[in-house]
């Protein structure tokens, strides 16, 4: 059956085999992704509190455009690609979003080849789909507003007739994954059943948890309290080498884990085919601070910065100095793969002077002194650094560091007393 063409924002797509993000070649184009992200940014603002006029925002953004973006978000978060559907099997669910007496329907088909999104109630689908109907404003709040405002007051699930759902001697009940697909969509709309970072890392295919690294338990400790917040996240290093359609696995992990975040990635290679709603990539060279600064001034401030770039100490340190000022006052700055600071091969590291501040680990040790900058008794014991008053926590784990930004200027009464006593004796 021929499909009705959609407007330009979000054409129907077929997502092959991915449970975490769009497969290579199937994501929205860069311009369309930017347009969708701008729309989401407006929805994030409108749904930020109970007082926001979400109805007016949707009217201004366009009802059909908003509905398409919300469906895209639901499909992404539901991770429907991991259904375990067998060859020859397929199920569908219809999302019917209502606004001002009008219903906008989209059929999501889940089969062994992936996910297909079509406009309208697609006829002739076997087995017949269940319909999840809900108010468009309520869905927008459920996806982008604070968790405490999530409600299902307008939701109704319309199941197929008894001829399909009631078993008989010559007919089995619907396959388990039929209900599984519906339940996964409902979980997304209820903002529950969220996977932890370890599970998402495996599903998305990133190496942040597995044989190479064990980062996700540490990230969970620091990031979980922020999970439901509106955030801007930047990761340096997208992966996939020079292939524009490879990489981005950790960007999709962050997009899943932080449902209200805008996620940015920087790489020296063009990765724009990976762009999608709430996720954008930019070509920039980490070794050139001016390029990072231009990016930060355009897209910052950031709540979380993750440096998974070149791992060359000079690049890591200059990147920290460039981007830390563009981190929000309570933000987190992460440096991955610290072990490369010890390796001369490939990464130009060194293990002869373990305190050398020219290398990443030695540089982090200078931040430890900065944490205690108000405790030094001897004048001139150490040259002050701009970060002394801006770093309030430094968490080190095997091969990864998390730096907490905040005000570190509470004073030290005991150190003041000891300094005064020294001055009196002299």
N, C-alpha and C positions, 0 to 999 in steps of 0.2 A: 504494500500500500504506500502510495506517495505521501511524504511528510509535508505538512504545511511549513513554509519558510518562516522563520522567526525574524524579528527586527535585528539590527546589526549587533546589539549588545552581547547576545549570548546564543550563538547558533547551536542546534542540537549537536551533541558530541557522543562518541562511543569511547568508553574508557576501558582499555584492555588490561585486565588482570591486576589492576592496582587497587589495594585496599586503603591506601594512605593518601595518595595524590593522583592527579591526572597522569596518564602514561605519556611518554615522549610522543610529541606530535599531536596530542589530543587536547592540549590546554588552550585557553583563550589566547588570542593574539595580544601582543603587548599593549596596543592602544585600547583594546576592549577591556583588558584586565585593569588598566589604569582607570578607565571610566567606571568600572564596577567598584574598584577600591574607593574612588571618590564618593560614590553613592553610599557605600558602607560607612565611610567616615561621617557623612551627614546623619546616617541612621544611628551611629554610635552616640552622636551628640544629642539627637532627639530622644533617644531611649535612656539617657543617662540617669534620669530621675523620674519619679511618678508624675511630676509636673510637666514633663515634656509633651508637646503637642505632636504626637507621632502621626496622627491622621493628616494634619496639615503638611508635615514633612513628606509623607508618601504622595499626597496630592501634588506637591511641588516637584518631586523627583520623577513622578510618573508611575502609575499603578502597575502597568505591565512590566516596566523596567525593574521596579522594586520586587515584584513577585518572582521574576526570573533570577534575580540575584539571591533572593532568599532560598529558592529551590536549590540553586547551585551550592549554597552554604550547607543546607540540610544533607544533600547527597555527599558532599565532602566529609562532613563530620560523621555520617552514619557508617562510613567504611564498608559500603555494601559489596565491594569487590571480593571480600573474603567469605562469601556465603558458603563455599564448598559445593556450589551447584554442579551437578554432573552433566555430561554431554547429553544433549537432547532435552534438557530441562530448562525452564525459564519461568520466572514469576514477575508480576508487575504490581505496583502500588500507584494510586493516583493521589496527588496532593492538590486539594481544592481549596484555594485561599480566597476568602470573601472580603470585599471592601465596598461599602456603601451600596449594599444590595446586589452587587455583581460578584460572580464566582469565576476565578481564573484557575483552570485545571491544567496540570502537567502530569504526564504518565512517565514513571521511572521503571524501565524494564531491566531486570537483573538476570543475566544468563551466563552460560559457561564462557562466553567470549568477553564478558565485562558488563558495562552499564550503558544503557541507551536512554536518553532523555528526549521526550517528544511533547509537543504542545497538545493540550486537550485530552479528553477521554478517548484513548485509542481503542477503537472497536476491534473485535476479532482476536483479542488477546486470550491465550489459553495457558494456564487457568485464568478465569476472570479476576480482575484486580479488586482488592479492597480499596475504599476511598477514605482518606483522612482529610476531613474538612475542618478548617479553623479560620478564625478571623485574621486578616493580614496584619493588622496592628499588633495583635496578640503574639503572632509568630515573630514579628520584628523585635518585640520586647524579649521574647524567649531566647532569641539568638544573640542579641547585642546589648540588652539591658542588664542591670544588676540581677543577680540570681534571685534575690528576695522578691522581685517583681514578676517572676515567671508564674504563669497561671495557665490552666487549660479550660477555663470557664466556657469557651465557645466551641471546644473541640467535639467532634462526633466522628465515629468510625462506622462507615457503612459497608457491611460485609455482603458478598454475593448471596444469592438465594439459597434455599435449603437444598436444591438439587445439586449444589456443589459442595456445601460445607457439612451436610449430614451424611454419614456413611450408610451404605446399604450392602446387602450380600454380594452385589456385583460391582461395587465401587468403593475404593478406599477413601479415607479422609484426605484433605490436602497434604502435600508433603510438608515436613517440619519447617523447611526453610521458607515456605509461604508465609507462615506466621512470624518467622524470625525476621524477615525483611520489614514487615509492618512494625514489629516491636522495636527494631533498631531505629526506625524513624521516630517513633513515639519517644524513645529515650532521648534522642537529640532535642526534640521539642520540649521535653521536661527538664533538660539540662542535668541528666543523671547518667550513671553507667559509664562515666569517663574513665579511660584507660590511664594507667600511670606511665611515666616516661620510659621505663624499661620496656613495657609492652609496645609502646608507640615506636621506640627505636627499632625493635625487631620488625614490626609491621611495615615501617617506612623504609627499612633497609639501610639505616645509618649505622656507622661503626662506633657510635658513642656508648653503646653497650654491646659487649660481645668479647671475642677473643683478643681484640686489639686494645680496647679501653673499657673501663668500668665507671664512666662518668655519671650515668643517669641517677644512681642513688644519691650522689652529692647534689646534683641539680635539683632533684625532687625536694631535698631538704631546704634549699634556698628559694626555689621557684614556686613551690606548692602554695604558699600564702598569697602569691600574686596571681594565681591562676585565673580568677574571675575578674581581674582588674582590666581596665582599658590601658593598653600598653603599646609602646613602639619599640620593636626589637630589631637589632642589627647583628647579623653574623657575617664575619669576614672569611671568605673562602667558601665556595659553593660546591666544589668537587666536580668530578666528571672530566677532568683534564680539558682538552680543547674542544671537545664535542659539545655544541650548544644545547643538545637535548639530554645530556647526561648530568647527574648531580642533583643537588637540591633536596636530597632526602632529609637532611636535618631541618631545612627550612619548612618542609611539610610537617615534620614532627612538632616544631614550635607552633605552627599554625593550628594543628590539632590540639595541642596541650593548652594553648592560650586562646580560647574561643573569641575573645573580644580584642585581640591584638592585631596590629599592622606589622607585618614581618618584611624586613629588607635583607637582601643579600648583596655582597660585593665580591667581585672576582675580576681577575685580569682578562678573562675570556668572556665573550658575549654569551649570556645565559638567558636571554629574553624569551626563548620559547618556553621556559619554565614559569613565566609570569602568570599570575592568576589573581582572582579577587583576594584581597588582603595580603598578597605576596608579590613583591616586586624585586627585580634584580637590576644592578647597575654595574657597568664596567668601570673599574677604578684600580689603580696600582697602589698597593699597600706601602710600597717603598717610596711613594711620592706624597708627602704630607699635604701638599696643596690640593691634591685630588680628594683626599679624605676630608679635608676642611670644607671644600666646596660642597661635598655630599652632605656633611653634617649640618651645615648652615641651611641647606635646602630641606632636609628631612628630619632633623633633630628637633628638640632634644630626645634622647633615648632613655628608656627605662632599663634595658639590658643590652649590653654589648658583649659579643662572644668572638674572640680572636682565634679562629681556626684557619689562619692564612698560611703565610710562607713558613712560619716557625723559625725564621732567622732572627736572632736576638736583636740586631739593630733595627729591623722592621717592627718587631713586637714592641720595643721600647718607644720608638718614635710614634707608633700608632697610639699607644697609651697616652702619651703626652698630647697628641692631637685630639683624641676623642674624649678623654676623661672630662675636660671642661664642658663637653656637650652631653654628658650624662646627667640625668635629673638628680636633684639633691639627695634623693634616697635610692639611687640606682645601683645596679650591680654590674661590675666589669669582670669578665671571665677571660682567662688566658689558658688555652689548652696546650697539651703536648710539651710540657716543661722539660721533659727529658732531652729534647733536641738541643737544649742549651749546653749540654755536656758533650755533644757529638761534633767533632771537627768535620767528619765526613758529611757532605751534602748541606748541613745546616750551619757550618762555620762556628760551631760551639767550642767549648774548652772546659777541661776538668782539672787544670793545674792549679788555678786560684779560684776556689769555690765561692769566694766573696766578691769577685770582680764585678762591679756594677755595669760593665759593658755587656754582660750576658744576662739573660732573662731571670734566672734564679738569683744571681747576685743583686740585680736590680730590685727584686721583690724583698730582699733582705734590707735594702735601704728604706722600704716602706714600713718595715717593722720598727726601725728607729724613729721614723716619722710619727708612728702611732704614739710614741712616748716623748714627743718633742718638748713637752712642758715639764719634763722630769729632769732634764740635764741641769746640773749644778754649776758646771764650769762654763763661763762665758766663752763663746766661740768653739764649744766642743764639737759643733757640727754646723755646717752651712745649712740654713733653713731652705726648705723646698716648698713650692706652692701646694703640693699635695698634703703637707703636714697637717693642715687644718681642715682637710677635706676627706680624709680616709678615716673611717671609724672601725673598720674590721678587715682582717686579712685571714682568709681561710685557705689552708693548703692541704691538698690531698694528693695521692700519687698522680703526678703528671698534669695536675690542673689546679689553678688558683682562682678564688673568687674574692674580689675586692669590693667592699661595701663603701659607698660614698655617703657622707654625712658631715655634720659639724663636729670637729674635734678641737674644741677650744673651751673646754669646761674649766680649765685652770687646775692647779695642783697646790693646795694650801700647805701641805707638808714641804714640798720642794721650795715654795716661797719662803717658809720659815727657815729652812736650812740655808738658802741663799742669803737671807738677811743675816743669819748668824755668821756666815763666812765673811760677809762684808764688814761686820762689826769687828771681828778679830783682825782683819787686815787694816 
